[in-house]
Amino acid sequence: PGALFNAAAIYEKDDQVKKAVKYYEQLITKYPKHDLAPEAIFVMGAIFEARTDFSQAASYFERLGDNKDWRDNYDKSQDAIYNSAAIREALEEWSQAIKTYERFIKLYPKHDLVPELSLHIAELYERAKNKKSAQKSYASFVKNKKFKSRKDMHVKAYLALGLMAEKGTGKRAAKDADKYFNQCLATWASIEDEAKKKAETDAARKNAK
């Protein structure tokens, strides 16, 4: 396996991509359980990403994420899944991007990016002009107890909900818009209040020394 990987790396360095891919693929086919197999997949994804062949790059990163053994034992598997989602987003392939971000969250629920990605999924639904799913995702975010401390993100979610409701028609839409805008302002005020209290506490501690 090492000889195949080294041969591929040499061709890659010499910018002979087709030959490099050929040897990386041979390694994966012959030794799928070897530690170098997922590394070969990741490298191929990086190669095509660097060459701006983004669709091909995403396919390789997704291929790595689809293999449970590689995913569980390769330390760059999280990066591969995230990269594939980010590339699909850049290509405006909204459905696939959302699906992959959701998969990242499911596989790595304790990752620091989970709150950010959960809100971002709602934003992607909005970009895809899927208003119903966007509203559902924003509402789900603000109700999720795990994100209770992320008030800065709650402000964004309430604002987005308010703006979407404002574009609706009828008394119900107007009422919902007012509700969400008020929640946005109240959350923002609470953030400022917390910041003020923290500043006063810090100053008191400093003066007490």
N, C-alpha and C positions, 0 to 999 in steps of 0.2 A: 504493500500500500504506500509506503514511504517513497518508493522509487517513482510510482505513478504521480504522486502529489508533487514531488520535486520536479519531474519532467513538465507537468502542467504549469508550475510556478515559473519555470524558466521560459516557456513559451509565452506566458502572460507578461513577464517582464520585457520580452522582446516584441510585445504588441501583436503576437500571433494568436489572436483570440480563438479562432476556430480550433486550432490544435490544442490550445490550453483547455478549452471546454471538452474536447474529445477525451483528453486524459483524465480530467476531473470526473467526467461521466463514467469512464471505465472503472475508476476507483470506486465510485458509488455502486455501480452494478455488481462488481466482483466482491466488494467488501462493505456491504451496507451497514454492518454492525461495528465496523472499526471507528475509532474516535475521529479519524480524519474525514469520514464520510460527511457528517454535518458541516465540518469546516469547509469542505469542497463546495457544498451547496451555497454556504454563506458567501464564500469568495466569488462564486459565479454571479450571485446577486449583486455584489459590490462592483464587479467588473461591468456588468450591463448598466448599472446605475451611473457609474462614472462616464460611460459612453452615451448617456442620455437615452438608452433604450429602456425606458421606464417600465413598460408593460412586461418585458422579458424579466427585468430585475424583480418586479413584484411577484412574478410567477415562481422564481427560484426561492424567494423569501417565504412565500406561502407553502411551497413544497417542503421546506424545512419544518415549518410550523405544523404541517399535516401529519408528520411522522412522530408518534408519541415517544418512541425511544430517543430520537434525536432531541425532541422538545424537552424531555425530562432530564437529559444528561449533558446537554450542550449549553454552556453559559451564555451564548449569544442568541439563544432561541427567542428570548423576549424582544431583543433588538430586531430580529428578523420579522416577527409578527407585527411589531409597531411600524417598522419600515414599510412593509407591504401595505399597511393601512394608509400611511402617509402618502405613499406613491399613488394609490388608488384615488385618494382625495385630490392630489395634484392633477390627476388626469380627469377629474370631475366624474369619476365613476362612483357616484354617491352610494348606491346600494351596496357595492362590494366594500367600500371604505367603512361604512357603518357596521356591516356584518363583521369585518375584521377587528374594528375597535371593540365591538361587543364581545368578541371572542377573547381579546386581550384581557378585558375586565373579568370575564368568567374564569380564565386560566390563572390570572394573577390578581385576585381580589384585594390583596393587601398592598399592592404597588402604590407608590406615591402619586402616580399619574391618574389613578382611578377617578377621583373627583373631577379633575379637569376634563378627562375624556368623556365622562358621563354627561357633562354639560355640553361638550363639543358635539356629541352625537345629536343632541337637540338642534344645535346650530346647523349641522349638516342636513338634517331633515328640512330645515327652513330653506337652505340653499337649493335643495332639491324640489322646493315648492310643494312639499308634503306637509301642509299646514296641520292636519289632524295629528300626525305622528310627532311633529315638532311640539305642539301644545302638550301632548301626552308626556313627552320626554321631559320638557321643562317642569311640568307639574310634578312628575315623579321625582325629579331632582330635589325640589324644595321640600318634598315630603319625606325624603330619605333621611333617617336619623343619623346615618353615618356621616352625612355632610352638614350636620347641624352647625358646626363651627365655621364653615366656609361661607360666612355672610357676604363676602365680596362677590362670590359667585351667585348667591341668592339675589343680589341686586340685579345682576345681569339677566337672570332667569325671569324675575318679576317684570323687568323692563321689557323684555322680549314678549312675554305673555300680554302685557298691556298694549304694546304696539300692534300685535296681531289682532287682539280684540277690538282695538280702535278702528281697524279696517273693516270690521264686520258691520252689519246693518241691524237696526232694531234696538229697542230699549235694553234687551239682555246684553248685547254686545257693548253698549255704552256703560252699563252697570259693571260688567266684568272688567272693562278697561280702567274705570275709576278704582275698582278694588285692587287690581294689580299695581297700578301706579302708586296708590297709597301704601301698599305693602313694600314697594320698592323704596319709597321715601322713608318709611318707618325703619326699614332695615339699614338704610344708609345712615340715618340719624343714630341708630344704636351703635354703629361702627365708630362714628365720630365721638359718641359719648364714652365708649370703651377706651378709645385712644386718649381722650382728655383725662379720664380717670387714671390711666396708666402713667401719663406724663406727670400728673400731680403726685402720684405715689412715688415715682422715681425721684422727683424733686424733693419730696419729704425725706426720703431715705438718704439722699445726698446731703441735705442740710443737717440730718441727725448725726452724721459722721464727724 
